[in-house]
């Protein structure tokens, strides 16, 4: 991920300042505080969709601008974290469908590949590398809903929040996560 000092925050602040007017100062501060808190988890989730980091940051700005407008209109403040992930999910889908061919080219090398840490034993490095590739292949082979459930759970969202974001039942989320974790565990045992 890029550093917290990326260009996204200054651009977001400028856009919020334009729409804030006199009464929006507190609202602007609230949105910026949520941005600071949830930027990294949301960006990781957007990248898990296959968006390149700059595209993810652009979508992230759209998400927080939508939040500002949502709050400015006096809409519900209940579960803003879940609301943000849902909006990010929907915008990422739109973005991905607009640039489907680019997404497939970027997703093929492997979203979120882990860097191999140098170790004292080259044989251990090879085993670890093979294990990582196998696990990444298992995750890439999961159905899209299962992958999204897994990524959202990895970000710490509760089952109910995931169900709301992906428009699934709680039972479907539970089954999806159990199925995904079983596949990953079986692959790790090899």
Number of C-alpha atoms within 10 A of each C-alpha: 11 11 7 11 8 11 11 16 17 11 13 21 16 11 15 22 14 10 14 17 10 8 9 17 13 11 16 22 13 14 20 19 12 16 21 12 12 15 20 17 16 24 23 18 22 25 21 20 22 23 26 17 15 14 17 24 23 15 23 26 21 16 24 21 18 15 21 22 16 13 18 15 9 9 10 10 11 8 9 13 15 18 18 21 24 20 19 25 21 15 18 24 16 13 17 18 12 11 12 14 10 14 17 13 11 14 17 10 9 16 17 12 10 11 8 11 9 9 9 8 8 10 10 12 15 12 11 14 16 12 16 18 15 16 18 18 14 18 21 15 11 17 11 12 15 21 20 22 24 21 21 23 16 12 14 11 18 12 20 15 22 25 20 16 22 17 12 16 14 15 12 16 25 16 13 20 21 14 14 19 15 12 15 18 13 11 16 13 7 7
